[in-house]
């Protein structure tokens, strides 16, 4: 009787690490940071307005400014973290 041939175990080829074009990543980051500038300026302006209204007798204006600033910050965070960059 003939013995059955042993099956060779399948060897998986190791995945080659992807090469990252550092110049392209740096250019993408530079553009992303440049695109953030007007949003950061808007956040600073709104923070300044909220600060100036802190001692105002009309508390509703201060509350509005702080709530609006909070919304703007959450939007900014969502926009910033939506962008993915390779490490």
MIDREN-503262 format. One line per 10 residues: their letters; for each residue x, y, z of N, C-alpha, C, CB. Coordinates in nm, 2 decimals, padded with zeros to 4 digits, always signed. Glycine has a CB too. Layout:
a = X Y Z X Y Z X Y Z X Y Z; ...
This chain:
xxxxxxxxxx = +00.08 -00.12 +00.00 +00.00 +00.00 +00.00 +00.09 +00.12 +00.00 -00.09 +00.00 +00.12; +00.04 +00.21 -00.07 +00.11 +00.34 -00.09 +00.06 +00.44 +00.02 +00.09 +00.39 -00.23; +00.16 +00.51 +00.08 +00.12 +00.61 +00.18 +00.08 +00.74 +00.10 +00.24 +00.64 +00.27; -00.02 +00.81 +00.15 -00.06 +00.93 +00.09 +00.05 +01.04 +00.11 -00.20 +00.99 +00.15; +00.06 +01.12 +00.01 +00.17 +01.22 +00.01 +00.12 +01.33 +00.11 +00.19 +01.29 -00.13; +00.22 +01.38 +00.19 +00.20 +01.48 +00.29 +00.17 +01.61 +00.21 +00.31 +01.50 +00.39; +00.07 +01.69 +00.25 +00.04 +01.82 +00.19 +00.14 +01.92 +00.24 -00.10 +01.86 +00.22; +00.19 +02.00 +00.15 +00.28 +02.11 +00.20 +00.19 +02.22 +00.26 +00.36 +02.17 +00.07; +00.24 +02.27 +00.37 +00.16 +02.38 +00.43 +00.18 +02.51 +00.35 +00.21 +02.40 +00.58; +00.07 +02.57 +00.33 +00.07 +02.70 +00.25 +00.15 +02.80 +00.33 -00.08 +02.74 +00.22
xxxxxxxxxx = +00.24 +02.86 +00.26 +00.31 +02.97 +00.33 +00.26 +03.10 +00.27 +00.47 +02.96 +00.30; +00.23 +03.19 +00.36 +00.19 +03.32 +00.31 +00.31 +03.41 +00.30 +00.08 +03.38 +00.42; +00.30 +03.49 +00.19 +00.41 +03.58 +00.16 +00.39 +03.70 +00.26 +00.41 +03.63 +00.02; +00.50 +03.74 +00.32 +00.49 +03.86 +00.41 +00.46 +03.98 +00.33 +00.62 +03.87 +00.49; +00.37 +04.06 +00.38 +00.33 +04.19 +00.32 +00.45 +04.28 +00.33 +00.20 +04.24 +00.37; +00.48 +04.34 +00.22 +00.59 +04.44 +00.22 +00.53 +04.57 +00.28 +00.64 +04.47 +00.08; +00.61 +04.63 +00.37 +00.56 +04.76 +00.42 +00.54 +04.86 +00.31 +00.65 +04.81 +00.53; +00.43 +04.94 +00.32 +00.41 +05.04 +00.21 +00.51 +05.15 +00.23 +00.26 +05.09 +00.22; +00.56 +05.20 +00.12 +00.65 +05.31 +00.13 +00.57 +05.44 +00.13 +00.76 +05.31 +00.01; +00.61 +05.53 +00.22 +00.54 +05.65 +00.23 +00.62 +05.76 +00.17 +00.51 +05.68 +00.38
xxxxxxxxxx = +00.55 +05.84 +00.08 +00.62 +05.95 +00.02 +00.61 +06.07 +00.12 +00.55 +05.99 -00.12; +00.71 +06.09 +00.19 +00.72 +06.19 +00.30 +00.69 +06.33 +00.25 +00.85 +06.19 +00.37; +00.74 +06.36 +00.13 +00.72 +06.49 +00.07 +00.57 +06.52 +00.05 +00.80 +06.51 -00.06; +00.50 +06.42 +00.00 +00.36 +06.43 -00.03 +00.28 +06.44 +00.10 +00.31 +06.31 -00.11; +00.32 +06.37 +00.20 +00.25 +06.38 +00.33 +00.27 +06.51 +00.39 +00.30 +06.27 +00.43; +00.39 +06.56 +00.38 +00.42 +06.70 +00.44 +00.34 +06.81 +00.36 +00.57 +06.73 +00.43; +00.33 +06.79 +00.23 +00.25 +06.89 +00.15 +00.11 +06.88 +00.19 +00.27 +06.86 +00.00; +00.06 +06.76 +00.21 -00.08 +06.75 +00.25 -00.11 +06.81 +00.39 -00.12 +06.60 +00.26; -00.01 +06.79 +00.48 -00.03 +06.85 +00.62 -00.02 +07.00 +00.61 +00.08 +06.79 +00.71; +00.07 +07.05 +00.53 +00.09 +07.20 +00.52 -00.04 +07.26 +00.47 +00.20 +07.23 +00.43
xxxxxxxxxx = -00.10 +07.19 +00.37 -00.23 +07.25 +00.31 -00.34 +07.24 +00.42 -00.27 +07.17 +00.19; -00.35 +07.13 +00.49 -00.45 +07.11 +00.59 -00.43 +07.22 +00.70 -00.44 +06.97 +00.66; -00.31 +07.24 +00.75 -00.29 +07.34 +00.85 -00.32 +07.48 +00.79 -00.14 +07.34 +00.90; -00.28 +07.51 +00.67 -00.32 +07.63 +00.61 -00.47 +07.66 +00.60 -00.25 +07.64 +00.47; -00.54 +07.55 +00.57 -00.68 +07.56 +00.56 -00.75 +07.58 +00.69 -00.74 +07.43 +00.49; -00.68 +07.55 +00.80 -00.73 +07.57 +00.94 -00.73 +07.71 +00.98 -00.66 +07.48 +01.03; -00.64 +07.79 +00.93 -00.61 +07.92 +00.98 -00.74 +08.01 +00.99 -00.52 +07.99 +00.89; -00.83 +08.02 +00.89 -00.94 +08.10 +00.92 -01.03 +08.05 +01.03 -01.02 +08.12 +00.79; -01.04 +07.92 +01.04 -01.13 +07.86 +01.15 -01.07 +07.89 +01.28 -01.14 +07.71 +01.13; -00.94 +07.89 +01.30 -00.87 +07.92 +01.43 -00.90 +08.07 +01.46 -00.72 +07.89 +01.42
xxxxxxxxxx = -00.89 +08.15 +01.36 -00.91 +08.30 +01.38 -01.06 +08.32 +01.42 -00.88 +08.38 +01.25; -01.15 +08.25 +01.37 -01.29 +08.26 +01.41 -01.31 +08.22 +01.55 -01.38 +08.18 +01.32; -01.24 +08.11 +01.59 -01.25 +08.06 +01.73 -01.19 +08.16 +01.83 -01.17 +07.93 +01.74; -01.08 +08.23 +01.79 -01.02 +08.33 +01.88 -01.12 +08.45 +01.89 -00.88 +08.37 +01.82; -01.18 +08.49 +01.78 -01.27 +08.60 +01.78 -01.39 +08.57 +01.87 -01.32 +08.64 +01.64; -01.44 +08.45 +01.86 -01.56 +08.42 +01.94 -01.52 +08.41 +02.08 -01.62 +08.29 +01.89; -01.41 +08.35 +02.11 -01.36 +08.35 +02.25 -01.34 +08.49 +02.31 -01.23 +08.27 +02.26; -01.29 +08.58 +02.23 -01.28 +08.72 +02.28 -01.41 +08.78 +02.31 -01.20 +08.80 +02.17; -01.51 +08.76 +02.22 -01.64 +08.81 +02.24 -01.70 +08.76 +02.37 -01.74 +08.78 +02.12; -01.69 +08.62 +02.39 -01.74 +08.56 +02.51 -01.68 +08.62 +02.63 -01.72 +08.41 +02.51
xxxxxxxxxx = -01.55 +08.64 +02.63 -01.47 +08.70 +02.74 -01.52 +08.84 +02.77 -01.32 +08.70 +02.71; -01.54 +08.92 +02.67 -01.59 +09.06 +02.68 -01.73 +09.07 +02.74 -01.58 +09.13 +02.55; -01.81 +08.97 +02.72 -01.95 +08.96 +02.76 -01.96 +08.90 +02.90 -02.04 +08.89 +02.67; -01.85 +08.86 +02.96 -01.86 +08.79 +03.09 -01.92 +08.88 +03.20 -01.72 +08.75 +03.13; -01.88 +09.00 +03.21 -01.93 +09.09 +03.31 -02.05 +09.17 +03.26 -01.82 +09.19 +03.35; -02.10 +09.15 +03.15 -02.22 +09.22 +03.09 -02.34 +09.19 +03.17 -02.24 +09.19 +02.94; -02.43 +09.29 +03.20 -02.55 +09.26 +03.28 -02.65 +09.17 +03.20 -02.62 +09.39 +03.32; -02.64 +09.17 +03.07 -02.73 +09.09 +02.99 -02.66 +08.95 +02.98 -02.75 +09.15 +02.85; -02.70 +08.86 +03.07 -02.63 +08.73 +03.08 -02.67 +08.64 +02.96 -02.68 +08.66 +03.21; -02.78 +08.67 +02.89 -02.82 +08.59 +02.77 -02.72 +08.60 +02.66 -02.96 +08.63 +02.73
xxxxxxxxxx = -02.66 +08.72 +02.64 -02.56 +08.74 +02.54 -02.44 +08.65 +02.57 -02.52 +08.88 +02.52; -02.39 +08.66 +02.69 -02.28 +08.58 +02.73 -02.30 +08.43 +02.71 -02.24 +08.60 +02.88; -02.42 +08.38 +02.76 -02.46 +08.24 +02.74 -02.46 +08.20 +02.59 -02.59 +08.21 +02.80; -02.51 +08.29 +02.51 -02.52 +08.26 +02.36 -02.37 +08.25 +02.31 -02.59 +08.37 +02.29; -02.29 +08.34 +02.35 -02.15 +08.34 +02.30 -02.08 +08.22 +02.34 -02.08 +08.47 +02.34; -02.09 +08.18 +02.46 -02.02 +08.06 +02.51 -02.08 +07.93 +02.44 -02.04 +08.04 +02.67; -02.21 +07.92 +02.43 -02.27 +07.81 +02.36 -02.22 +07.80 +02.21 -02.42 +07.81 +02.36; -02.22 +07.92 +02.15 -02.18 +07.92 +02.01 -02.03 +07.88 +02.00 -02.20 +08.06 +01.95; -01.95 +07.93 +02.09 -01.80 +07.89 +02.09 -01.79 +07.74 +02.11 -01.73 +07.97 +02.20; -01.87 +07.68 +02.19 -01.86 +07.54 +02.22 -01.90 +07.46 +02.09 -01.96 +07.50 +02.33
xxxxxxxxxx = -02.00 +07.51 +02.02 -02.04 +07.44 +01.89 -01.93 +07.45 +01.79 -02.17 +07.51 +01.84; -01.87 +07.57 +01.78 -01.76 +07.59 +01.69 -01.64 +07.50 +01.72 -01.72 +07.74 +01.69; -01.61 +07.49 +01.84 -01.50 +07.40 +01.88 -01.52 +07.26 +01.85 -01.47 +07.41 +02.03; -01.64 +07.21 +01.87 -01.68 +07.07 +01.83 -01.67 +07.05 +01.68 -01.82 +07.03 +01.88; -01.72 +07.15 +01.61 -01.71 +07.14 +01.46 -01.56 +07.14 +01.41 -01.78 +07.26 +01.39; -01.48 +07.22 +01.47 -01.34 +07.23 +01.44 -01.27 +07.10 +01.47 -01.27 +07.34 +01.52; -01.30 +07.04 +01.58 -01.24 +06.91 +01.62 -01.28 +06.80 +01.52 -01.28 +06.87 +01.77; -01.41 +06.80 +01.49 -01.45 +06.70 +01.39 -01.39 +06.71 +01.26 -01.61 +06.70 +01.38; -01.37 +06.84 +01.21 -01.31 +06.86 +01.09 -01.16 +06.83 +01.09 -01.33 +07.01 +01.05; -01.09 +06.86 +01.20 -00.95 +06.83 +01.21 -00.92 +06.68 +01.22 -00.90 +06.90 +01.34
xxxxxxx = -01.00 +06.61 +01.30 -00.97 +06.46 +01.31 -01.03 +06.38 +01.19 -01.03 +06.41 +01.44; -01.10 +06.45 +01.10 -01.15 +06.37 +00.98 -01.04 +06.35 +00.89 -01.27 +06.45 +00.92; -00.94 +06.44 +00.89 -00.82 +06.43 +00.81 -00.72 +06.32 +00.86 -00.75 +06.56 +00.79; -00.69 +06.22 +00.78 -00.60 +06.12 +00.82 -00.46 +06.13 +00.75 -00.66 +05.98 +00.79; -00.36 +06.12 +00.83 -00.22 +06.13 +00.78 -00.15 +06.00 +00.82 -00.15 +06.25 +00.84; -00.06 +05.95 +00.73 +00.02 +05.83 +00.76 +00.12 +05.87 +00.87 +00.09 +05.78 +00.64; +00.16 +05.77 +00.94 +00.26 +05.80 +01.05 +00.40 +05.79 +01.00 +00.24 +05.70 +01.17
